[in-house]
Amino acid sequence: GQVFSSRKDLLHPAYCDALESLQTSVPSVSGPRVRELLEAELGSPLPFDSFDDTPLAGASLGQVHRAVYEGKPVAVKVQRAQLVELFDTDFRNIRLGCRVMNSLERLRERLRRLQGKSKSAADRDWLQYADDAARLLYQEIDYVNEGKNAETFSESLVGTGSNVVVPSVVWNATTERVLTMEYVESIKMTDAEKVAALGLDAKALSQQVIDTFLLQLLTTGVLHCDPHPGNMCVTPKGEIVLYDYGMMDSLPKKTVQGMRKIAFGLLNGSPIPSKAEITARGDSVMEGMELAGFVAPGANATAVRLVGEFMVRFFSDQAAGRATEDVSEQVGGSCLLPAACCLLPAACCLL
């Protein structure tokens, strides 16, 4: 719901507006219940000078309250109860569905071989996807891990010139289910009225967000993996504040190098590229995909090259305001659409 709330390219704005409440306004747990949870984790009396029972924000896994710790304002995130049990149930069901999908994938590959076709570029193991999701989500409900992630992310930005603010962690008031961090005065970047009232340039902020995530993808390789609008705010000075480091991951060095090569092929060229330039840049995109690990070993190189050339034309046309081509028409039957569907998200990231 949080993801779809920002995808007005996929859903009608009315649905996106309704789903926006899931970013920070999920129904909250009562004040007395929150204090019970806090005392179970931090002991009684609570270590705070003061604690506001009314939550600042509520999301799917926890809710955030203002407090004062040793004279300094802090934000305290309190986890909802019984999340581990809920996750266990969900992932049993998800893995059952993944086994079915893997059976369908094997059937599809057998049919391709019978038809004399080469192995498809999209070599999926749905159980691996489920295991990866489980790894990240179980880490997300460990707030000690989230605090460490926040510090790792902050360290990755040192020397990059980034203006991203990462709230510091108060470790003496943090456990696996309670996270206490520095309180940073900020507003949601999607609150157009408040952004305008602060005199901030919304277009410049958008560019800063793009730059921030390109920096992660192409330079540091340390990724904030939950970048919905509820987790991206801005200070009155125009600094970007990223919250919620429960889901963070690091890209292998080769993947970062491959992403840079893809970006070079897509973005470094003339507005109206010649056929030779499209081929050369398409080769760069293809090599980057292979280096980054986006293409399965033994995949049809010709098919991947066609997708690379399509992506070059698509980006060039989009940048120049020209009508873009349709991948199914331009790449054709020689390259199965799953290949394009797997590879084009990389281009979407770079947008």
N, C-alpha and C positions, 0 to 999 in steps of 0.2 A: 504493500500500500504506500509506503514511504517513497519507494522508487517511482511508482506510477503517478504519484502526486506531482511530479515535476516533468512528466512526459506528455506535454500537450501536443507533441507531434504524433502520439499514438492514440490518446483519448480526447474526448470532447472536454473543453475547459470546465464545464460544470462538474464532471466527474473528478477532475484534478482538484478543483476547489474543495469538493467534499472530502477527498482523501488527504488534503493538506493537514487536517486536524491530527492525523496519525504521526506527523513529524514531531510535535511537541505538546499536543493537547489530548493525549489518551486519558480516559477517566482515571483519577488518582486514588491512591489508598488513603484512608482517613488518618488524621494527625495522631491519634492515640496508637493506631496500629503501626505507624511509622516509628514512633518512639519505642514500641516494643521490639521492633526489628533492630533499631539502633542499639538499644541497651543489651540485646543478645549478642551483638557484635563488639561493641565498644565498652560495655560495662555501665554500671550506674553508680554515681551520676554521670551524665554524658560529659565529655571533655570540652564542650563548647561554652563560651561565655554566654551565648544566646543562640536559640534555634527557632526558626520560623516554621510553624506547622503547615502553613499554606505553601504548596509547591510552586516553584517558578515554572516548571515544565514537567510534563509526563509523557514518557514514550513506552514502547512495548515491553522493555526489560526492567525499567526502573523509573524513578522520578527524582527531580532535583529540588533541593531546598536551600534557601539562604541561611547562613549562620555566621557567627563570629568566633574565631579561634585565636587565642592569645592576642586579642586586640585587632586582628586583621579579618576583613570580610572574606568568607569562603563560600564555595558551592559544594553541597553534600549530595552525592548521588546514592540513593538507597534502592537496592535491588528488590524486585517483587519476589514473593515466596514461591517455592516449589518449581522453579524454572528447570532444574536438572531433570526432574521427573517428567515434565512436559516435553522437554527436548528428547528424552529417551523414547517416549511413545511416538513422537513425530518421526524420528529417524528410523525407527523400525518400519513404519509405513512407507517412508521415502525409499528405503533400500529395497523393499519389496517391489515398488514401481520400477526402480532402476534395473533390477534383475529382468523384468519383463522387457524393458527397453534394450538391454544388452542382447536378449534373445532375438529381438526384431532386427538389431544391427547385424548380427551374424547371418540371419536369413537374407538380409539385403545384400551382403557381400557375396553369399553363395549364388544368389540370382545374377549378380554382376559377372561373376566368373563364368556361369553357364552361358551368358550372353556374349562372352568374349571381351568384356570390358576390363580396364585396369582398375586397380585398387583406388577407392575414392580418397580424396585429400583429407576428408574429415574422419579420422580414426578415433572414434569415441569409446570410452569406457564409462558408462553412466555411474557405476559404483564408485569410480575414482572421483567423479564430480561430487557425489554424496559425501564421500569421506573427507574431501577438501572442505566442503561446506560445514560438515560436522566439526572438523578441526577448528575452523575459524569461529563458529558459533559457540562452542564450549569454551573457547578462550575468551569470548566476548563477555561471558557471565563470571569471569574471574577478574575482579576489579584490581587485584594486585598486578595481574598481567597487563591490564589496561594502563595502570600508572607507569609501568616499565615501558610500555609502547609509547606513551606520551613523551617520556624522556628520550627514548631512541629517536622518535620523529624530530624532536627539538634539536637533538645533536646533529641529525642529518642535514639540517638547514644552516648550520654554522658555516659562515664564509660564502654562502650562496647569494647574499644580498636580498634574500626574501624578506617581505614585511609581514610574514605570518606570525601571529601570536599564539603560543602554546601555553596554556595555564600550567603553573607549576603544581606538583603534587605535595600534599601534606601527609607524609607517611605515618606520622604518629596517630592519625585519625583515619587510617585506611585499612580495610581488610578485604577478603575475597568478595564480600557482599556490600561493602560501604566504601565509597571513594570520595575523598575530600580533596578539593583542588582550589587554587587561588580563584577568587571571584573577579572576573573581567567584565567591566561595563560594556555592553554591546547590544546590538539589535539585529534581527534577522535581515539578511540582505534582500529578501523578497518583500519586505515591508516598504513599499515604494514611498508612502507618505512620510514615514520616519526618516528614510534615507534622504528625501528631499529637504525635510525640515533641518537636518544636520548640514545641509549645503554640500552633500557628497555627490560626485558624478557617477551615476549608475553605470554608464557605459565604461568608464575607466575601471570601476569595480569589477565589472564582468571580465574585462581584459586581465585584471590581476588574478582572478580565479583561474582563468585559462592558463596563465603563466605559471601559477602555483602547481597545477596538476601536470603540466608539461615538464616542469622541473622535476617532479617526482618520477615521471615516466622515462625521461630522457637523460637525467643526470644522477639523482640520488638513488633511485631504485627502491626507495622506502615509501610505500603507498598507504595513504589513508583510504581504507576500503569501504567507507560508509558515507560518501559525500552528498547526502541529500540536503535540501535547503535548511532543515532544522539544525544541522550540524555546522553550518557555515554562517557566521555572523560578521559584523563589522563594528569597530570601535568608533567613537565620535571623531577620532583623528584619521579615520579611513584605513586603519589596519585590519587585515583579515584575521578573524579568530576561528580556528578549527576546534570543534569539540568532538567528544566520543571517539576514543582510540581503541575501543574494544576489538574492532576488526582492522588489523594492520598487517601488511605482509611486505616481504622484501623480494624484489625481482633478482634472478641470477644475473651476473655480470653480462653474460652473452645475450640475455633477453634485452637488457638496456641498450647494448650495442646494436642489436637488431632493430629495436624501435627507432634508434637514431638514424639508422640506414633507411628505414621505411620513411621517416619524416623527411630526410634529405631527398629521397626520390619523389615524394609527393609534393613538396613545397618549394624545392629549389630549381626553378626553371622559368622559361618565358611564359607570358600570358597566353600566347597562341603557339603551343609547341608543335614542331614539325613531327612527321612520322618517325624519323630517326631519333629525335629527342624523346618521344613517347616510349620507343623501344628501349632506349638506354635507361630512362628513369624507371620504366617498368621492371627492367632487370635488377635495378637497385632495390626496388620494393620487394621483388621475389627473393633476392639474396637476404634482405633483412628479415623476411618472414621465416626463411629457413634457419637463419642464425638465432632468431628469437625463439624458435621452437613452435611456431604457429602451424607448421606443415608436417604431416606425418611422414616418416621415412618411407621411401618408395612411392610417394604420391606422384601423380602425373605432372611432370615439370611444365609441359606445354600448357596444361590447364591453369596452373598457378601463374605462369607468365601472362596469360590472357587476363586473369583477374588483376594482376599488377598493372597492366597497361590500362585496363578499364578504370582502375582507381586513379591513375594519373590524369586521364581525361576528365573524370568526374570532378576531381579537385580543381583542375584548371578551369573547367567550365563554371563551377560554382563560384570560384574566386572572381571570375570576370562577369558574373551575373548572367551567363548564358544558360539555356535550357540544358539540364543534365540528361544523360542517357540511362536507359534501363539495363541492368546487368544481365537479365535473362535474354534480352534481344542482342546485346553486343557480344557477350561471351558465348552464348549458344549452347547447344546440346553437348559439345565436346567437353565441357567443364560442368560437372554436376553442381547444381545450386548450393548443396550443403557446403561446398568448398568456399563459395563466395560468402555464404552466411557466416561461416566461421572466421573468415579473414577480414571482412569489412568492419567488425567491431573495433579492430585496431585503428582503422581510419576514423571511426566515430570518436575514439579517445583523442585523436590528434586534432579533431575539430575544435 
